[in-house]
Amino acid sequence: MNREKAILIAGHGSTTKLNEAAVERQAELLRNKGYSVYLGFKGYTKPLLKNTMVEIADDGFTDVICVQMFMTGGHYSERVIPKQMGLEEGTRSGVADIGGRKINVRITDSIGTHRLMTDILAEISESAEIRGNNRGVLLFGNGSSKPDNYEMIEENVRRLQERNIPAYSAFRKYNAPNPKDAVLKMRDDGIDDIVMIPMTIASNRHGDRDFALLPEFEQDEGILTIGGDRIFITYTLPVGSHDSISLILEDLIKQHL
């Protein structure tokens, strides 16, 4: 039913193939709903976006909706993706010339601050095993020298708090607080059951638990010992690895159908 437009999921790519696996899973879920889905990556992983655009043209499509499977916008969203898709840098829609063939291109927003993200984060927290008396959610990001990553995570923290879910942020570098300070703040607030959610599309070279090893604290089987207090901590998969992300992608697609 959705044959008239091609859907191109744009991914970051990775040397470990983990980003590719996350993007492929979302493509599978959308194909099951009847969409004509293609994959393309900005680098590291093939096919590159520019090569997928040729494939889309070869298959006879004249309209493509590019869904950005990125947590935030920024350089890739504003410059790299449009350019690889045959548009001018800084544009989100237009007509691309692919080997003499004209294709109407529309590029969606990134997914990190989509309204459904709050539902997904709450669902992840609720599905984790209850191990303590007072649960809190810790959203963990890589951090960035630019504000995009920080602002995205803080927006999701605010939205969770509006639902009366104790939510906190932590960052690997660039931004504050770091994981140690965030966990201490949670302990001081009476949180003894932490669900840590990496706010990334997939695992990366730093590893799932590099976010949360917290070498400053004694740790054994997901239990932190801090000044005599026991804090249970559950490390979840990166948010982008959850099937519910397909709901965000489909909503973004429908905005451009």
N, C-alpha and C positions, 0 to 999 in steps of 0.2 A: 504493500500500500504506500510505501514511501520511496518508490523507485525513482521518482522524477528528480530527486536531489541526492547528490552524493554527500556522505558525511565523512569528514576527514578528522580523525582524532590526532591532534598534535601533541607529541610527547617530547620530553627532554632527551631521552636516550641515556645509556650508561654503559660503562665497560664491563659491568657484571651481569648485564641482561635483566636485572631485577626491575628496572623501570619499564623495559620492554614487556615483561610478563604482566605487570600491572595494567599497562595500556591494552594489551591483547585481551585481558580478561574483560575489561569494560567494553571492548569492541564486540566480543562474543555475546555479552548480555544485550547490547543494542541490536545486533543482527537477529537475535532471537525474537525481537519485537518488530522485525520487518524492515529495518533500515539497511541501506546499502553503505557499509562502513569500510573505510580504508584507514590505514595507519601511515603516519609519517613522523619523522623525528628531526629535531634541529641539529643533532650531531651524535657521534659515538655509535649509534645504532642505525642500521639500514632497514627500510628505505628512508632516505632523506625526504623531507617535505617536497622539494622541487621535483624529485623523481616520481613521487606518488601523484603529483599534479599531472604529469605526463600520462601515467596509467589511467587516471580518471578521464582525461581527454580521449585517450585511446578507446575507452569503454563507452564513449558517446555522451557523457554527461556535459551539460552546459551550465549547471548550477552546483556549487559546492558550499556547504556550511562547515567551517573549520572550528572544531571544539577544542579549546585549549585545555589540556589536562596538566595545568600548572596551578600551584596553590596561589600564586600572586602574579601580577602583571610585571611591569618593568622592562628591562632591555630586550629580553627574548620576545615578549608579547608585542612590544611597540615597534621593534626594528627587525629582528631576525625572522620571525614567522611571516609577517607581511612580505618581506623581500623574497623569501624562499617560495612563496605562493604566487609571485608575479605581480605584487602590488608595490606601491611606493611605501617606503618606511614611514611609520606613524599613521598609517591608514588602516581602517578596519573593514572596509568594503570597497568594491570596485570591480572592474573587468580586467582579468588577466589574459595576456596573450601567450598561449602555450603552443609553440611551434606553429603559429598562424591560426590557431583555434581560440575562439573567445569563450572564456568561462567567467560567469558571474560568481564572485567570491564574497562571502561574509564570514567574519571572524568573531566568535563569541567572547564574552568575558572569561577570565580565569575562574576557578571554582572555589577558592578559599573562603570568600565572604558571601557565598550564595546563601540565601535564606534557609535552604534545607540542610546546610552544614551543621547547624545547631542541633537539629533532630538527630543527625547521624552521630555526632559526638555524645549526645545524651544516651543514645541507644548503645553505643560502645561501652559507656560507663555502666549502664544498667545491666548489661550482659556479663560483666566481669564478676567472678566469684566474690561474695561478701566475706571478708576476712577480719574486719575490725568493727568498731562501733560507729565511727563517724567517717563517711567517705568524702573525699575530695578529688577533683579532676585536675591533673597537671598537663597542660598543653605545652609540648616541647618543640622548639624550632631550632633550625640551624643558626638563625640570626643573620643580619645583613648590615653592611655599611650604609645602605639606603633604607628608607623607612618602610618599604612594602611588607617585608616579612613580619616585622614587629607590629605594624598596624593591623595586619590580618589576624594575628594570633590574639592581640588585645581585644579586637572586635568580637572574636568568638568567646573569649573569657567573659566579656561584658554580657553577651547574649545568654550564656549559661547562667550567670549570676542572676539575671532577670527572671530566670525560671527557678530561682532558689536552689541552684546547684552550686555548691562551693567550688569555684574554679580559679586556677592560678596559672601563671605563665613562667617559662624558663627558657633560656637560650644557650646554645653551645658556645657561641662567641659573638662579639660585636655589641650585643644588647644585654641588658640586665632585667631581671636577676639571673644568675647562673643556677644550675640545678641544686647545688648545696644550699644557697640562700633561700631558694623557693621552698625546699623541703623543710628547712628550719622554720620558715614562716608558717607553713601548714601545720607543723607540730605545735607551734605556739598558739595556733588558732584551734587546737583540739582535734585536728585531723589525724586519724591513726590508720586509715585505709586509703592509700593513694592509687589512683588509676592514671598511669602516665601514657599519654597518647602522642606519638611523634606526628607532628603536623607536616608531613611530607607525602609525596605520591608513593614512594617505595623506599625500601632500604637502600642505603648508599654505602660508599666505601668506608664510612665511619662505623658501620655495623648497627644493627638494631639497638643494642644495649650500650653502645658508646654514649648515647644520650644520657644514660641513667646509672652508670656503674657507681658513681658517687664514692670514689676511693677514700674520701674523708671519713666515711662512716663504716662501722662494722656491719657486714651484710652476709646473710646466710639464707639461701632459698627464698629470696623475696622478702626478707625481714630485715629492716634497718634497725640498728640499736644506736640511739642518740641520747646520751646522758642518762642512761638507765631506762629510757622509754623505748618500747617496741613499736615500730611503724611498718605496717604491711604495705608492700608496693607491688603492683601488677603492671608489667610492661606489655602493652598491646602492640599489634601490628600497626604500621603507618596507616594513617587515615585513608590514604589513597588506595590501599589494598583491600578495602571493604567493598562488597558488592553494592551496597546502598549508594555508592558514588554514582552509579549509573542513573539514579533518579535525578541527580543534579545535571548530568550530561544531557539527559533527555529533555529536561526543562529548558536548558539553554538552546537546544536544537529547535524546540517548539516555538521559541521566541522569534525564530528566523524562518519558519516554514511559510 
